[in-house]
Structure formats: C-alpha cells, structure tokens
Amino acid sequence: QFLERIIKRLRSAFIENKDIENQMEVEDDYLKEIIQKNNQIDFLENKLDEEQKLRLEKESELKKKDSELKEKDTELQEMRKSMFELARILKLQGKSKLEIIHLTKLSESDIEEL
C-alpha cells in the first residue's frame, strides 16, 4: 500500500508537470558539472599540498646545507688565523719567506703584511 501511494503521487506529479523529465535531466547535468568541478578542485588541492610539502622539504635541505657551509667557512677562517699565527711565529724565529710560504701555504703578500 505504501508503494502504491508513492506510485500514485509520482504519476500525478508527472501528469501535472509533463516537462518534469526535462527538468530532471537539466538537474542531473547541473549536478554532474558540480561533481566534476569538485573533483577537479580536490585534485588541484591535493597537488598543491604535495607541492607545498616538496617546497618545505627543499627549504629544509637548503637551510641544512647553508648551516653546513657556515660551519665550514668558520673552520676555514679559524685555520687561516692559525696559519697567520704560525707564520708570525716562524717569522719571529727568523725563517725566510720561502720557508714560511712552504709551511703555511700563505701568499707572499700575506707574509709581508705580518
């Protein structure tokens, strides 16, 4: 009985509005477009998320490499200071420029500045 009532209502709605099938098709097409757009938006959002993750990973790698380069630069500066100190001591001991250059690998102009 319940199904018979539903069928009667649907028949009366169809009889009263003969254009209902066209309206339903238009609604279906509209919903189909909305679903496609939502799928496209979801796809692009996922792609954007992946790109952001990749960018963050690259930034992290760059920061790490920058930190490593700064450490190496600091080490080189310390080594250079040590070489200058060694050259100064060797010069005070009376060593020749050539000996100092050979031992410290500093340039002749660096040694002359001491």
Secondary structure by P-SEA (a helix, b strand, c coil): caaaaaaaaaaaaaaaccaaaaaaaaaaaaaaaaaaaaaaaaaaaaaaaaaaaaaaaaaaaaaaaaaaaaaaaaaaaaaaaaaaaaaaaaaaacccaaaaaaaccccaaaaaac
